Amino acid sequence: MNATIKWGGAGLLLALAGTGFVISEIRHGIEVGNPLPVAYGGAVVLATVIAALLIIPSMRSSS
């Protein structure tokens, strides 16, 4: 297995797991009216999208 696919896949899995965890923080922030967890969660989701946009094309080109 290509190292790019292996480590890229692991990175995407970690990013998605982190996003899944942060979604509960976003919901809690919305419920209590605290904008800090919402802003933090939004930044994590944005970072996950950027990571996916960077990693997926390199995984496709290396296979």
CNS distance restraints for C-alpha pairs under 8 A (distance, minus, plus):
assign (resid   1 and name CA) (resid   5 and name CA) 7.23 0.50 0.50
assign (resid   1 and name CA) (resid   6 and name CA) 6.91 0.50 0.50
assign (resid   2 and name CA) (resid   6 and name CA) 6.30 0.50 0.50
assign (resid   2 and name CA) (resid  62 and name CA) 7.46 0.50 0.50
assign (resid   2 and name CA) (resid  63 and name CA) 7.32 0.50 0.50
assign (resid   3 and name CA) (resid   7 and name CA) 5.95 0.50 0.50
assign (resid   3 and name CA) (resid   8 and name CA) 7.95 0.50 0.50
assign (resid   4 and name CA) (resid   8 and name CA) 5.51 0.50 0.50
assign (resid   4 and name CA) (resid  58 and name CA) 7.52 0.50 0.50
assign (resid   4 and name CA) (resid  59 and name CA) 6.11 0.50 0.50
assign (resid   4 and name CA) (resid  62 and name CA) 6.97 0.50 0.50
assign (resid   5 and name CA) (resid   9 and name CA) 5.73 0.50 0.50
assign (resid   5 and name CA) (resid  59 and name CA) 5.26 0.50 0.50
assign (resid   5 and name CA) (resid  62 and name CA) 7.43 0.50 0.50
assign (resid   5 and name CA) (resid  63 and name CA) 7.55 0.50 0.50
assign (resid   6 and name CA) (resid  10 and name CA) 6.28 0.50 0.50
assign (resid   7 and name CA) (resid  11 and name CA) 6.06 0.50 0.50
assign (resid   8 and name CA) (resid  12 and name CA) 6.18 0.50 0.50
assign (resid   8 and name CA) (resid  55 and name CA) 6.03 0.50 0.50
assign (resid   8 and name CA) (resid  56 and name CA) 7.63 0.50 0.50
assign (resid   8 and name CA) (resid  59 and name CA) 6.80 0.50 0.50
assign (resid   9 and name CA) (resid  13 and name CA) 6.10 0.50 0.50
assign (resid  10 and name CA) (resid  14 and name CA) 6.25 0.50 0.50
assign (resid  11 and name CA) (resid  15 and name CA) 6.15 0.50 0.50
assign (resid  12 and name CA) (resid  16 and name CA) 6.09 0.50 0.50
assign (resid  12 and name CA) (resid  48 and name CA) 7.84 0.50 0.50
assign (resid  12 and name CA) (resid  51 and name CA) 7.36 0.50 0.50
assign (resid  12 and name CA) (resid  52 and name CA) 6.53 0.50 0.50
assign (resid  12 and name CA) (resid  55 and name CA) 7.69 0.50 0.50
assign (resid  13 and name CA) (resid  17 and name CA) 6.10 0.50 0.50
assign (resid  14 and name CA) (resid  18 and name CA) 6.09 0.50 0.50
assign (resid  15 and name CA) (resid  19 and name CA) 6.19 0.50 0.50
assign (resid  15 and name CA) (resid  48 and name CA) 5.56 0.50 0.50
assign (resid  15 and name CA) (resid  51 and name CA) 7.85 0.50 0.50
assign (resid  16 and name CA) (resid  20 and name CA) 6.15 0.50 0.50
assign (resid  16 and name CA) (resid  48 and name CA) 6.85 0.50 0.50
assign (resid  17 and name CA) (resid  21 and name CA) 6.36 0.50 0.50
assign (resid  18 and name CA) (resid  22 and name CA) 6.16 0.50 0.50
assign (resid  18 and name CA) (resid  44 and name CA) 7.80 0.50 0.50
assign (resid  19 and name CA) (resid  23 and name CA) 6.19 0.50 0.50
assign (resid  19 and name CA) (resid  41 and name CA) 7.75 0.50 0.50
assign (resid  19 and name CA) (resid  44 and name CA) 6.45 0.50 0.50
assign (resid  19 and name CA) (resid  45 and name CA) 5.87 0.50 0.50
assign (resid  19 and name CA) (resid  48 and name CA) 7.14 0.50 0.50
assign (resid  20 and name CA) (resid  24 and name CA) 7.46 0.50 0.50
assign (resid  21 and name CA) (resid  25 and name CA) 7.26 0.50 0.50
assign (resid  22 and name CA) (resid  26 and name CA) 6.29 0.50 0.50
assign (resid  22 and name CA) (resid  41 and name CA) 5.53 0.50 0.50
assign (resid  22 and name CA) (resid  44 and name CA) 7.43 0.50 0.50
assign (resid  23 and name CA) (resid  27 and name CA) 6.27 0.50 0.50
assign (resid  23 and name CA) (resid  41 and name CA) 6.73 0.50 0.50
assign (resid  24 and name CA) (resid  28 and name CA) 6.17 0.50 0.50
assign (resid  25 and name CA) (resid  29 and name CA) 6.09 0.50 0.50
assign (resid  25 and name CA) (resid  37 and name CA) 5.95 0.50 0.50
assign (resid  25 and name CA) (resid  38 and name CA) 7.22 0.50 0.50
assign (resid  25 and name CA) (resid  41 and name CA) 6.85 0.50 0.50
assign (resid  26 and name CA) (resid  30 and name CA) 6.23 0.50 0.50
assign (resid  26 and name CA) (resid  37 and name CA) 5.64 0.50 0.50
assign (resid  26 and name CA) (resid  38 and name CA) 4.65 0.50 0.50
assign (resid  26 and name CA) (resid  41 and name CA) 5.62 0.50 0.50
assign (resid  26 and name CA) (resid  42 and name CA) 7.83 0.50 0.50
assign (resid  27 and name CA) (resid  31 and name CA) 6.20 0.50 0.50
assign (resid  27 and name CA) (resid  38 and name CA) 7.71 0.50 0.50
assign (resid  28 and name CA) (resid  32 and name CA) 6.27 0.50 0.50
assign (resid  28 and name CA) (resid  37 and name CA) 7.77 0.50 0.50
assign (resid  29 and name CA) (resid  33 and name CA) 5.70 0.50 0.50
assign (resid  29 and name CA) (resid  34 and name CA) 4.84 0.50 0.50
assign (resid  29 and name CA) (resid  35 and name CA) 6.20 0.50 0.50
assign (resid  29 and name CA) (resid  36 and name CA) 7.20 0.50 0.50
assign (resid  29 and name CA) (resid  37 and name CA) 5.25 0.50 0.50
assign (resid  29 and name CA) (resid  38 and name CA) 5.58 0.50 0.50
assign (resid  30 and name CA) (resid  34 and name CA) 6.46 0.50 0.50
assign (resid  30 and name CA) (resid  35 and name CA) 7.26 0.50 0.50
assign (resid  30 and name CA) (resid  38 and name CA) 6.80 0.50 0.50
assign (resid  34 and name CA) (resid  38 and name CA) 7.30 0.50 0.50
assign (resid  35 and name CA) (resid  39 and name CA) 6.07 0.50 0.50
assign (resid  36 and name CA) (resid  40 and name CA) 6.08 0.50 0.50
assign (resid  37 and name CA) (resid  41 and name CA) 5.85 0.50 0.50
assign (resid  38 and name CA) (resid  42 and name CA) 6.04 0.50 0.50
assign (resid  39 and name CA) (resid  43 and name CA) 6.23 0.50 0.50
assign (resid  40 and name CA) (resid  44 and name CA) 6.34 0.50 0.50
assign (resid  41 and name CA) (resid  45 and name CA) 6.19 0.50 0.50
assign (resid  42 and name CA) (resid  46 and name CA) 6.10 0.50 0.50
assign (resid  43 and name CA) (resid  47 and name CA) 6.09 0.50 0.50
assign (resid  44 and name CA) (resid  48 and name CA) 6.19 0.50 0.50
assign (resid  45 and name CA) (resid  49 and name CA) 6.32 0.50 0.50
assign (resid  46 and name CA) (resid  50 and name CA) 6.24 0.50 0.50
assign (resid  47 and name CA) (resid  51 and name CA) 6.03 0.50 0.50
assign (resid  48 and name CA) (resid  52 and name CA) 6.13 0.50 0.50
assign (resid  49 and name CA) (resid  53 and name CA) 6.19 0.50 0.50
assign (resid  50 and name CA) (resid  54 and name CA) 6.23 0.50 0.50
assign (resid  51 and name CA) (resid  55 and name CA) 5.92 0.50 0.50
assign (resid  52 and name CA) (resid  56 and name CA) 5.67 0.50 0.50
assign (resid  53 and name CA) (resid  57 and name CA) 7.01 0.50 0.50
assign (resid  54 and name CA) (resid  58 and name CA) 7.10 0.50 0.50
assign (resid  55 and name CA) (resid  59 and name CA) 6.27 0.50 0.50
assign (resid  56 and name CA) (resid  60 and name CA) 6.28 0.50 0.50
assign (resid  57 and name CA) (resid  61 and name CA) 6.22 0.50 0.50
assign (resid  58 and name CA) (resid  62 and name CA) 6.16 0.50 0.50
assign (resid  59 and name CA) (resid  63 and name CA) 6.49 0.50 0.50
